[in-house]
Amino acid sequence: MKIHLCKGDETLEQALAIINDNDPDGRAYTFDKEADRCYVGDEAFVNAPVLINYKNSYYALHIAE
């Protein structure tokens, strides 16, 4: 699992673009701001290949189809 910590005024969209542009395996990720918000210890948090930490909230990313 990888975690991306948003910096300063970085948006969720910018964080996703950074993650997608820098994935070493060339994978692309996606997420839904509402449905994929997760909490430490829940199933989405534990099983996500990449998490975004945005203003102390976590978002679980999925590999784009």
PQR file with spaces between the fields and no chain letter, atoms N, CA, C, O and H, PARSE charges and radii, in Angstrom:
ATOM       1  N    MET     1       0.841   -1.166    0.000 -0.4000 1.5000
ATOM       2  CA   MET     1       0.000    0.000    0.000 -0.0000 2.0000
ATOM       3  C    MET     1       0.897    1.244    0.000  0.5500 1.7000
ATOM       4  O    MET     1       1.918    1.311    0.685 -0.5500 1.4000
ATOM       5  N    LYS     2       0.468    2.215   -0.797 -0.4000 1.5000
ATOM       6  CA   LYS     2       1.153    3.500   -0.844 -0.0000 2.0000
ATOM       7  C    LYS     2       0.206    4.557   -0.307  0.5500 1.7000
ATOM       8  O    LYS     2      -1.010    4.448   -0.463 -0.5500 1.4000
ATOM       9  H    LYS     2      -0.361    2.161   -1.353  0.4000 1.0000
ATOM      10  N    ILE     3       0.765    5.579    0.326 -0.4000 1.5000
ATOM      11  CA   ILE     3      -0.028    6.685    0.826 -0.0000 2.0000
ATOM      12  C    ILE     3       0.528    7.981    0.252  0.5500 1.7000
ATOM      13  O    ILE     3       1.727    8.247    0.330 -0.5500 1.4000
ATOM      14  H    ILE     3       1.754    5.667    0.453  0.4000 1.0000
ATOM      15  N    HIS     4      -0.361    8.779   -0.325 -0.4000 1.5000
ATOM      16  CA   HIS     4       0.021   10.098   -0.831 -0.0000 2.0000
ATOM      17  C    HIS     4      -0.509   11.134    0.140  0.5500 1.7000
ATOM      18  O    HIS     4      -1.714   11.202    0.385 -0.5500 1.4000
ATOM      19  H    HIS     4      -1.335    8.563   -0.388  0.4000 1.0000
ATOM      20  N    LEU     5       0.386   11.943    0.697 -0.4000 1.5000
ATOM      21  CA   LEU     5      -0.003   13.015    1.602 -0.0000 2.0000
ATOM      22  C    LEU     5      -0.124   14.300    0.805  0.5500 1.7000
ATOM      23  O    LEU     5       0.862   14.764    0.231 -0.5500 1.4000
ATOM      24  H    LEU     5       1.365   11.888    0.498  0.4000 1.0000
ATOM      25  N    CYS     6      -1.307   14.882    0.760 -0.4000 1.5000
ATOM      26  CA   CYS     6      -1.503   16.134    0.035 -0.0000 2.0000
ATOM      27  C    CYS     6      -0.738   17.249    0.734  0.5500 1.7000
ATOM      28  O    CYS     6      -0.681   17.318    1.962 -0.5500 1.4000
ATOM      29  H    CYS     6      -2.108   14.505    1.226  0.4000 1.0000
ATOM      30  N    LYS     7      -0.159   18.107   -0.073 -0.4000 1.5000
ATOM      31  CA   LYS     7       0.642   19.207    0.453 -0.0000 2.0000
ATOM      32  C    LYS     7      -0.099   20.526    0.257  0.5500 1.7000
ATOM      33  O    LYS     7      -0.650   20.782   -0.813 -0.5500 1.4000
ATOM      34  H    LYS     7      -0.205   18.051   -1.070  0.4000 1.0000
ATOM      35  N    GLY     8      -0.109   21.353    1.286 -0.4000 1.5000
ATOM      36  CA   GLY     8      -0.649   22.698    1.195 -0.0000 2.0000
ATOM      37  C    GLY     8      -2.035   22.763    0.583  0.5500 1.7000
ATOM      38  O    GLY     8      -2.996   22.211    1.118 -0.5500 1.4000
ATOM      39  H    GLY     8       0.339   21.145    2.155  0.4000 1.0000
ATOM      40  N    ASP     9      -2.119   23.451   -0.555 -0.4000 1.5000
ATOM      41  CA   ASP     9      -3.416   23.638   -1.209 -0.0000 2.0000
ATOM      42  C    ASP     9      -3.657   22.643   -2.346  0.5500 1.7000
ATOM      43  O    ASP     9      -4.499   22.880   -3.212 -0.5500 1.4000
ATOM      44  H    ASP     9      -1.338   23.900   -0.990  0.4000 1.0000
ATOM      45  N    GLU    10      -2.924   21.538   -2.343 -0.4000 1.5000
ATOM      46  CA   GLU    10      -3.099   20.496   -3.362 -0.0000 2.0000
ATOM      47  C    GLU    10      -4.512   19.918   -3.265  0.5500 1.7000
ATOM      48  O    GLU    10      -4.976   19.598   -2.171 -0.5500 1.4000
ATOM      49  H    GLU    10      -2.240   21.345   -1.639  0.4000 1.0000
ATOM      50  N    THR    11      -5.188   19.785   -4.390 -0.4000 1.5000
ATOM      51  CA   THR    11      -6.548   19.232   -4.416 -0.0000 2.0000
ATOM      52  C    THR    11      -6.500   17.719   -4.577  0.5500 1.7000
ATOM      53  O    THR    11      -5.450   17.148   -4.870 -0.5500 1.4000
ATOM      54  H    THR    11      -4.811   20.045   -5.279  0.4000 1.0000
ATOM      55  N    LEU    12      -7.637   17.081   -4.386 -0.4000 1.5000
ATOM      56  CA   LEU    12      -7.716   15.635   -4.602 -0.0000 2.0000
ATOM      57  C    LEU    12      -7.437   15.292   -6.065  0.5500 1.7000
ATOM      58  O    LEU    12      -6.789   14.287   -6.354 -0.5500 1.4000
ATOM      59  H    LEU    12      -8.491   17.545   -4.148  0.4000 1.0000
ATOM      60  N    GLU    13      -7.918   16.114   -6.976 -0.4000 1.5000
ATOM      61  CA   GLU    13      -7.684   15.870   -8.402 -0.0000 2.0000
ATOM      62  C    GLU    13      -6.201   15.970   -8.743  0.5500 1.7000
ATOM      63  O    GLU    13      -5.688   15.177   -9.532 -0.5500 1.4000
ATOM      64  H    GLU    13      -8.445   16.931   -6.742  0.4000 1.0000
ATOM      65  N    GLN    14      -5.517   16.941   -8.151 -0.4000 1.5000
ATOM      66  CA   GLN    14      -4.080   17.078   -8.382 -0.0000 2.0000
ATOM      67  C    GLN    14      -3.325   15.886   -7.790  0.5500 1.7000
ATOM      68  O    GLN    14      -2.378   15.383   -8.396 -0.5500 1.4000
ATOM      69  H    GLN    14      -5.935   17.585   -7.510  0.4000 1.0000
ATOM      70  N    ALA    15      -3.744   15.441   -6.615 -0.4000 1.5000
ATOM      71  CA   ALA    15      -3.112   14.280   -5.989 -0.0000 2.0000
ATOM      72  C    ALA    15      -3.270   13.050   -6.866  0.5500 1.7000
ATOM      73  O    ALA    15      -2.314   12.297   -7.056 -0.5500 1.4000
ATOM      74  H    ALA    15      -4.513   15.849   -6.123  0.4000 1.0000
ATOM      75  N    LEU    16      -4.461   12.839   -7.399 -0.4000 1.5000
ATOM      76  CA   LEU    16      -4.701   11.690   -8.278 -0.0000 2.0000
ATOM      77  C    LEU    16      -3.824   11.774   -9.528  0.5500 1.7000
ATOM      78  O    LEU    16      -3.272   10.763   -9.960 -0.5500 1.4000
ATOM      79  H    LEU    16      -5.237   13.450   -7.245  0.4000 1.0000
ATOM      80  N    ALA    17      -3.691   12.955  -10.106 -0.4000 1.5000
ATOM      81  CA   ALA    17      -2.849   13.127  -11.293 -0.0000 2.0000
ATOM      82  C    ALA    17      -1.386   12.822  -10.968  0.5500 1.7000
ATOM      83  O    ALA    17      -0.700   12.185  -11.767 -0.5500 1.4000
ATOM      84  H    ALA    17      -4.140   13.777   -9.754  0.4000 1.0000
ATOM      85  N    ILE    18      -0.910   13.259   -9.827 -0.4000 1.5000
ATOM      86  CA   ILE    18       0.474   12.985   -9.420 -0.0000 2.0000
ATOM      87  C    ILE    18       0.693   11.482   -9.258  0.5500 1.7000
ATOM      88  O    ILE    18       1.693   10.935   -9.723 -0.5500 1.4000
ATOM      89  H    ILE    18      -1.468   13.777   -9.178  0.4000 1.0000
ATOM      90  N    ILE    19      -0.252   10.829   -8.595 -0.4000 1.5000
ATOM      91  CA   ILE    19      -0.150    9.377   -8.387 -0.0000 2.0000
ATOM      92  C    ILE    19      -0.139    8.647   -9.727  0.5500 1.7000
ATOM      93  O    ILE    19       0.696    7.770   -9.949 -0.5500 1.4000
ATOM      94  H    ILE    19      -1.064   11.273   -8.218  0.4000 1.0000
ATOM      95  N    ASN    20      -1.056    9.005  -10.616 -0.4000 1.5000
ATOM      96  CA   ASN    20      -1.135    8.340  -11.920 -0.0000 2.0000
ATOM      97  C    ASN    20       0.100    8.610  -12.771  0.5500 1.7000
ATOM      98  O    ASN    20       0.568    7.717  -13.477 -0.5500 1.4000
ATOM      99  H    ASN    20      -1.734    9.718  -10.435  0.4000 1.0000
ATOM     100  N    ASP    21       0.628    9.813  -12.713 -0.4000 1.5000
ATOM     101  CA   ASP    21       1.812   10.163  -13.508 -0.0000 2.0000
ATOM     102  C    ASP    21       3.087    9.504  -13.013  0.5500 1.7000
ATOM     103  O    ASP    21       4.043    9.350  -13.772 -0.5500 1.4000
ATOM     104  H    ASP    21       0.248   10.538  -12.139  0.4000 1.0000
ATOM     105  N    ASN    22       3.108    9.111  -11.737 -0.4000 1.5000
ATOM     106  CA   ASN    22       4.337    8.595  -11.142 -0.0000 2.0000
ATOM     107  C    ASN    22       4.269    7.136  -10.707  0.5500 1.7000
ATOM     108  O    ASN    22       5.158    6.668   -9.995 -0.5500 1.4000
ATOM     109  H    ASN    22       2.332    9.235  -11.120  0.4000 1.0000
ATOM     110  N    ASP    23       3.243    6.414  -11.117 -0.4000 1.5000
ATOM     111  CA   ASP    23       3.154    5.005  -10.740 -0.0000 2.0000
ATOM     112  C    ASP    23       4.258    4.225  -11.456  0.5500 1.7000
ATOM     113  O    ASP    23       4.339    4.261  -12.684 -0.5500 1.4000
ATOM     114  H    ASP    23       2.522    6.794  -11.696  0.4000 1.0000
ATOM     115  N    PRO    24       5.101    3.529  -10.710 -0.5600 1.5000
ATOM     116  CA   PRO    24       6.225    2.819  -11.333  0.2800 2.0000
ATOM     117  C    PRO    24       5.809    1.694  -12.275  0.5500 1.7000
ATOM     118  O    PRO    24       6.582    1.301  -13.149 -0.5500 1.4000
ATOM     119  N    ASP    25       4.587    1.170  -12.103 -0.4000 1.5000
ATOM     120  CA   ASP    25       4.112    0.084  -12.956 -0.0000 2.0000
ATOM     121  C    ASP    25       3.199    0.576  -14.074  0.5500 1.7000
ATOM     122  O    ASP    25       2.658   -0.230  -14.831 -0.5500 1.4000
ATOM     123  H    ASP    25       3.960    1.490  -11.393  0.4000 1.0000
ATOM     124  N    GLY    26       3.023    1.885  -14.185 -0.4000 1.5000
ATOM     125  CA   GLY    26       2.205    2.450  -15.249 -0.0000 2.0000
ATOM     126  C    GLY    26       0.713    2.267  -15.060  0.5500 1.7000
ATOM     127  O    GLY    26      -0.052    2.411  -16.013 -0.5500 1.4000
ATOM     128  H    GLY    26       3.462    2.540  -13.570  0.4000 1.0000
ATOM     129  N    ARG    27       0.288    1.956  -13.853 -0.4000 1.5000
ATOM     130  CA   ARG    27      -1.141    1.780  -13.583 -0.0000 2.0000
ATOM     131  C    ARG    27      -1.824    3.135  -13.424  0.5500 1.7000
ATOM     132  O    ARG    27      -1.197    4.122  -13.040 -0.5500 1.4000
ATOM     133  H    ARG    27       0.909    1.839  -13.078  0.4000 1.0000
ATOM     134  N    ALA    28      -3.110    3.160  -13.724 -0.4000 1.5000
ATOM     135  CA   ALA    28      -3.922    4.353  -13.512 -0.0000 2.0000
ATOM     136  C    ALA    28      -4.949    4.037  -12.432  0.5500 1.7000
ATOM     137  O    ALA    28      -5.489    2.932  -12.375 -0.5500 1.4000
ATOM     138  H    ALA    28      -3.619    2.358  -14.036  0.4000 1.0000
ATOM     139  N    TYR    29      -5.207    5.009  -11.591 -0.4000 1.5000
ATOM     140  CA   TYR    29      -6.135    4.831  -10.478 -0.0000 2.0000
ATOM     141  C    TYR    29      -7.286    5.809  -10.602  0.5500 1.7000
ATOM     142  O    TYR    29      -7.202    6.812  -11.310 -0.5500 1.4000
ATOM     143  H    TYR    29      -4.769    5.906  -11.638  0.4000 1.0000
ATOM     144  N    THR    30      -8.365    5.493   -9.897 -0.4000 1.5000
ATOM     145  CA   THR    30      -9.529    6.350   -9.842 -0.0000 2.0000
ATOM     146  C    THR    30     -10.171    6.194   -8.475  0.5500 1.7000
ATOM     147  O    THR    30      -9.851    5.269   -7.729 -0.5500 1.4000
ATOM     148  H    THR    30      -8.433    4.678   -9.322  0.4000 1.0000
ATOM     149  N    PHE    31     -11.081    7.109   -8.151 -0.4000 1.5000
ATOM     150  CA   PHE    31     -11.843    6.996   -6.915 -0.0000 2.0000
ATOM     151  C    PHE    31     -13.048    7.918   -6.980  0.5500 1.7000
ATOM     152  O    PHE    31     -13.121    8.815   -7.820 -0.5500 1.4000
ATOM     153  H    PHE    31     -11.341    7.861   -8.757  0.4000 1.0000
ATOM     154  N    ASP    32     -13.977    7.686   -6.092 -0.4000 1.5000
ATOM     155  CA   ASP    32     -15.173    8.515   -5.946 -0.0000 2.0000
ATOM     156  C    ASP    32     -15.040    9.246   -4.609  0.5500 1.7000
ATOM     157  O    ASP    32     -14.833    8.615   -3.573 -0.5500 1.4000
ATOM     158  H    ASP    32     -13.919    6.957   -5.409  0.4000 1.0000
ATOM     159  N    LYS    33     -15.156   10.566   -4.631 -0.4000 1.5000
ATOM     160  CA   LYS    33     -14.940   11.358   -3.410 -0.0000 2.0000
ATOM     161  C    LYS    33     -15.864   10.964   -2.270  0.5500 1.7000
ATOM     162  O    LYS    33     -15.477   11.055   -1.105 -0.5500 1.4000
ATOM     163  H    LYS    33     -15.324   11.079   -5.473  0.4000 1.0000
ATOM     164  N    GLU    34     -17.050   10.538   -2.576 -0.4000 1.5000
ATOM     165  CA   GLU    34     -18.009   10.167   -1.524 -0.0000 2.0000
ATOM     166  C    GLU    34     -17.889    8.696   -1.143  0.5500 1.7000
ATOM     167  O    GLU    34     -17.732    8.366    0.033 -0.5500 1.4000
ATOM     168  H    GLU    34     -17.364   10.464   -3.522  0.4000 1.0000
ATOM     169  N    ALA    35     -17.960    7.823   -2.124 -0.4000 1.5000
ATOM     170  CA   ALA    35     -18.013    6.380   -1.852 -0.0000 2.0000
ATOM     171  C    ALA    35     -16.687    5.804   -1.367  0.5500 1.7000
ATOM     172  O    ALA    35     -16.675    4.800   -0.653 -0.5500 1.4000
ATOM     173  H    ALA    35     -18.087    8.091   -3.079  0.4000 1.0000
ATOM     174  N    ASP    36     -15.580    6.419   -1.740 -0.4000 1.5000
ATOM     175  CA   ASP    36     -14.271    5.842   -1.408 -0.0000 2.0000
ATOM     176  C    ASP    36     -13.565    6.524   -0.245  0.5500 1.7000
ATOM     177  O    ASP    36     -12.388    6.265    0.006 -0.5500 1.4000
ATOM     178  H    ASP    36     -15.590    7.234   -2.319  0.4000 1.0000
ATOM     179  N    ARG    37     -14.272    7.391    0.461 -0.4000 1.5000
ATOM     180  CA   ARG    37     -13.691    7.942    1.678 -0.0000 2.0000
ATOM     181  C    ARG    37     -13.656    6.811    2.698  0.5500 1.7000
ATOM     182  O    ARG    37     -14.636    6.082    2.852 -0.5500 1.4000
ATOM     183  H    ARG    37     -15.228    7.602    0.256  0.4000 1.0000
ATOM     184  N    CYS    38     -12.547    6.663    3.385 -0.4000 1.5000
ATOM     185  CA   CYS    38     -12.407    5.533    4.296 -0.0000 2.0000
ATOM     186  C    CYS    38     -11.753    5.978    5.600  0.5500 1.7000
ATOM     187  O    CYS    38     -11.308    7.117    5.741 -0.5500 1.4000
ATOM     188  H    CYS    38     -11.751    7.255    3.260  0.4000 1.0000
ATOM     189  N    TYR    39     -11.709    5.057    6.534 -0.4000 1.5000
ATOM     190  CA   TYR    39     -11.194    5.330    7.868 -0.0000 2.0000
ATOM     191  C    TYR    39     -10.151    4.287    8.230  0.5500 1.7000
ATOM     192  O    TYR    39     -10.205    3.151    7.760 -0.5500 1.4000
ATOM     193  H    TYR    39     -12.071    4.132    6.419  0.4000 1.0000
ATOM     194  N    VAL    40      -9.198    4.682    9.073 -0.4000 1.5000
ATOM     195  CA   VAL    40      -8.140    3.781    9.491 -0.0000 2.0000
ATOM     196  C    VAL    40      -8.760    2.504   10.054  0.5500 1.7000
ATOM     197  O    VAL    40      -9.600    2.543   10.952 -0.5500 1.4000
ATOM     198  H    VAL    40      -9.154    5.606    9.455  0.4000 1.0000
ATOM     199  N    GLY    41      -8.327    1.381    9.504 -0.4000 1.5000
ATOM     200  CA   GLY    41      -8.770    0.083   10.001 -0.0000 2.0000
ATOM     201  C    GLY    41      -9.950   -0.526    9.286  0.5500 1.7000
ATOM     202  O    GLY    41     -10.193   -1.724    9.435 -0.5500 1.4000
ATOM     203  H    GLY    41      -7.645    1.349    8.774  0.4000 1.0000
ATOM     204  N    ASP    42     -10.709    0.255    8.502 -0.4000 1.5000
ATOM     205  CA   ASP    42     -11.835   -0.380    7.818 -0.0000 2.0000
ATOM     206  C    ASP    42     -11.342   -1.121    6.571  0.5500 1.7000
ATOM     207  O    ASP    42     -10.188   -0.979    6.168 -0.5500 1.4000
ATOM     208  H    ASP    42     -10.512    1.228    8.381  0.4000 1.0000
ATOM     209  N    GLU    43     -12.222   -1.900    5.976 -0.4000 1.5000
ATOM     210  CA   GLU    43     -11.829   -2.785    4.870 -0.0000 2.0000
ATOM     211  C    GLU    43     -11.266   -2.026    3.673  0.5500 1.7000
ATOM     212  O    GLU    43     -10.269   -2.448    3.089 -0.5500 1.4000
ATOM     213  H    GLU    43     -13.160   -2.016    6.303  0.4000 1.0000
ATOM     214  N    ALA    44     -11.887   -0.922    3.306 -0.4000 1.5000
ATOM     215  CA   ALA    44     -11.395   -0.143    2.168 -0.0000 2.0000
ATOM     216  C    ALA    44      -9.995    0.386    2.440  0.5500 1.7000
ATOM     217  O    ALA    44      -9.155    0.393    1.541 -0.5500 1.4000
ATOM     218  H    ALA    44     -12.697   -0.578    3.781  0.4000 1.0000
ATOM     219  N    PHE    45      -9.734    0.827    3.657 -0.4000 1.5000
ATOM     220  CA   PHE    45      -8.414    1.340    4.026 -0.0000 2.0000
ATOM     221  C    PHE    45      -7.362    0.248    3.940  0.5500 1.7000
ATOM     222  O    PHE    45      -6.283    0.453    3.384 -0.5500 1.4000
ATOM     223  H    PHE    45     -10.417    0.821    4.387  0.4000 1.0000
ATOM     224  N    VAL    46      -7.680   -0.897    4.486 -0.4000 1.5000
ATOM     225  CA   VAL    46      -6.729   -2.009    4.555 -0.0000 2.0000
ATOM     226  C    VAL    46      -6.427   -2.588    3.172  0.5500 1.7000
ATOM     227  O    VAL    46      -5.297   -3.007    2.919 -0.5500 1.4000
ATOM     228  H    VAL    46      -8.557   -1.064    4.937  0.4000 1.0000
ATOM     229  N    ASN    47      -7.410   -2.620    2.276 -0.4000 1.5000
ATOM     230  CA   ASN    47      -7.245   -3.291    0.989 -0.0000 2.0000
ATOM     231  C    ASN    47      -6.903   -2.374   -0.182  0.5500 1.7000
ATOM     232  O    ASN    47      -6.719   -2.856   -1.299 -0.5500 1.4000
ATOM     233  H    ASN    47      -8.328   -2.280    2.481  0.4000 1.0000
ATOM     234  N    ALA    48      -6.817   -1.087    0.043 -0.4000 1.5000
ATOM     235  CA   ALA    48      -6.538   -0.155   -1.052 -0.0000 2.0000
ATOM     236  C    ALA    48      -5.073   -0.239   -1.494  0.5500 1.7000
ATOM     237  O    ALA    48      -4.176   -0.292   -0.652 -0.5500 1.4000
ATOM     238  H    ALA    48      -6.968   -0.696    0.951  0.4000 1.0000
ATOM     239  N    PRO    49      -4.827   -0.251   -2.810 -0.5600 1.5000
ATOM     240  CA   PRO    49      -3.436   -0.253   -3.268  0.2800 2.0000
ATOM     241  C    PRO    49      -2.764    1.102   -3.035  0.5500 1.7000
ATOM     242  O    PRO    49      -1.549    1.173   -2.853 -0.5500 1.4000
ATOM     243  N    VAL    50      -3.563    2.181   -3.041 -0.4000 1.5000
ATOM     244  CA   VAL    50      -3.061    3.531   -2.799 -0.0000 2.0000
ATOM     245  C    VAL    50      -4.113    4.307   -2.009  0.5500 1.7000
ATOM     246  O    VAL    50      -5.311    4.207   -2.273 -0.5500 1.4000
ATOM     247  H    VAL    50      -4.551    2.124   -3.189  0.4000 1.0000
ATOM     248  N    LEU    51      -3.637    5.079   -1.039 -0.4000 1.5000
ATOM     249  CA   LEU    51      -4.508    5.958   -0.271 -0.0000 2.0000
ATOM     250  C    LEU    51      -4.071    7.398   -0.484  0.5500 1.7000
ATOM     251  O    LEU    51      -2.888    7.679   -0.674 -0.5500 1.4000
ATOM     252  H    LEU    51      -2.664    5.160   -0.825  0.4000 1.0000
ATOM     253  N    ILE    52      -5.028    8.297   -0.452 -0.4000 1.5000
ATOM     254  CA   ILE    52      -4.727    9.728   -0.425 -0.0000 2.0000
ATOM     255  C    ILE    52      -5.140   10.237    0.953  0.5500 1.7000
ATOM     256  O    ILE    52      -6.252    9.976    1.412 -0.5500 1.4000
ATOM     257  H    ILE    52      -5.990    8.069   -0.298  0.4000 1.0000
ATOM     258  N    ASN    53      -4.241   10.962    1.604 -0.4000 1.5000
ATOM     259  CA   ASN    53      -4.562   11.647    2.846 -0.0000 2.0000
ATOM     260  C    ASN    53      -4.737   13.113    2.493  0.5500 1.7000
ATOM     261  O    ASN    53      -3.773   13.804    2.163 -0.5500 1.4000
ATOM     262  H    ASN    53      -3.338   11.174    1.230  0.4000 1.0000
ATOM     263  N    TYR    54      -5.970   13.577    2.564 -0.4000 1.5000
ATOM     264  CA   TYR    54      -6.320   14.949    2.216 -0.0000 2.0000
ATOM     265  C    TYR    54      -6.984   15.603    3.417  0.5500 1.7000
ATOM     266  O    TYR    54      -8.119   15.274    3.762 -0.5500 1.4000
ATOM     267  H    TYR    54      -6.753   13.016    2.833  0.4000 1.0000
ATOM     268  N    LYS    55      -6.284   16.521    4.046 -0.4000 1.5000
ATOM     269  CA   LYS    55      -6.810   17.248    5.209 -0.0000 2.0000
ATOM     270  C    LYS    55      -7.348   16.289    6.265  0.5500 1.7000
ATOM     271  O    LYS    55      -8.470   16.439    6.749 -0.5500 1.4000
ATOM     272  H    LYS    55      -5.362   16.789    3.766  0.4000 1.0000
ATOM     273  N    ASN    56      -6.530   15.305    6.609 -0.4000 1.5000
ATOM     274  CA   ASN    56      -6.838   14.296    7.621 -0.0000 2.0000
ATOM     275  C    ASN    56      -8.026   13.397    7.284  0.5500 1.7000
ATOM     276  O    ASN    56      -8.627   12.804    8.179 -0.5500 1.4000
ATOM     277  H    ASN    56      -5.619   15.183    6.215  0.4000 1.0000
ATOM     278  N    SER    57      -8.365   13.294    6.012 -0.4000 1.5000
ATOM     279  CA   SER    57      -9.353   12.333    5.531 -0.0000 2.0000
ATOM     280  C    SER    57      -8.659   11.413    4.550  0.5500 1.7000
ATOM     281  O    SER    57      -7.787   11.849    3.798 -0.5500 1.4000
ATOM     282  H    SER    57      -7.877   13.776    5.284  0.4000 1.0000
ATOM     283  N    TYR    58      -9.034   10.150    4.547 -0.4000 1.5000
ATOM     284  CA   TYR    58      -8.425    9.170    3.659 -0.0000 2.0000
ATOM     285  C    TYR    58      -9.384    8.781    2.543  0.5500 1.7000
ATOM     286  O    TYR    58     -10.594    8.682    2.744 -0.5500 1.4000
ATOM     287  H    TYR    58      -9.742    9.795    5.158  0.4000 1.0000
ATOM     288  N    TYR    59      -8.811    8.565    1.358 -0.4000 1.5000
ATOM     289  CA   TYR    59      -9.564    8.125    0.196 -0.0000 2.0000
ATOM     290  C    TYR    59      -8.864    6.909   -0.392  0.5500 1.7000
ATOM     291  O    TYR    59      -7.661    6.945   -0.651 -0.5500 1.4000
ATOM     292  H    TYR    59      -7.827    8.646    1.195  0.4000 1.0000
ATOM     293  N    ALA    60      -9.617    5.829   -0.604 -0.4000 1.5000
ATOM     294  CA   ALA    60      -9.078    4.579   -1.119 -0.0000 2.0000
ATOM     295  C    ALA    60      -9.194    4.574   -2.646  0.5500 1.7000
ATOM     296  O    ALA    60     -10.293    4.662   -3.195 -0.5500 1.4000
ATOM     297  H    ALA    60     -10.594    5.799   -0.393  0.4000 1.0000
ATOM     298  N    LEU    61      -8.057    4.469   -3.315 -0.4000 1.5000
ATOM     299  CA   LEU    61      -8.056    4.444   -4.775 -0.0000 2.0000
ATOM     300  C    LEU    61      -8.228    3.023   -5.284  0.5500 1.7000
ATOM     301  O    LEU    61      -7.926    2.053   -4.588 -0.5500 1.4000
ATOM     302  H    LEU    61      -7.165    4.397   -2.869  0.4000 1.0000
ATOM     303  N    HIS    62      -8.722    2.921   -6.515 -0.4000 1.5000
ATOM     304  CA   HIS    62      -8.919    1.649   -7.210 -0.0000 2.0000
ATOM     305  C    HIS    62      -8.180    1.713   -8.531  0.5500 1.7000
ATOM     306  O    HIS    62      -8.035    2.788   -9.112 -0.5500 1.4000
ATOM     307  H    HIS    62      -8.968    3.709   -7.080  0.4000 1.0000
ATOM     308  N    ILE    63      -7.716    0.582   -9.003 -0.4000 1.5000
ATOM     309  CA   ILE    63      -7.109    0.529  -10.329 -0.0000 2.0000
ATOM     310  C    ILE    63      -8.192    0.768  -11.361  0.5500 1.7000
ATOM     311  O    ILE    63      -9.227    0.102  -11.350 -0.5500 1.4000
ATOM     312  H    ILE    63      -7.834   -0.291   -8.531  0.4000 1.0000
ATOM     313  N    ALA    64      -7.954    1.724  -12.256 -0.4000 1.5000
ATOM     314  CA   ALA    64      -8.940    2.064  -13.288 -0.0000 2.0000
ATOM     315  C    ALA    64      -9.045    0.930  -14.292  0.5500 1.7000
ATOM     316  O    ALA    64      -8.047    0.292  -14.629 -0.5500 1.4000
ATOM     317  H    ALA    64      -7.113    2.265  -12.264  0.4000 1.0000
ATOM     318  N    GLU    65     -10.227    0.690  -14.756 -0.4000 1.5000
ATOM     319  CA   GLU    65     -10.475   -0.371  -15.751 -0.0000 2.0000
ATOM     320  C    GLU    65     -10.281    0.171  -17.142  0.5500 1.7000
ATOM     321  O    GLU    65     -10.441   -0.562  -18.118 -0.5500 1.4000
ATOM     322  H    GLU    65     -11.038    1.208  -14.483  0.4000 1.0000
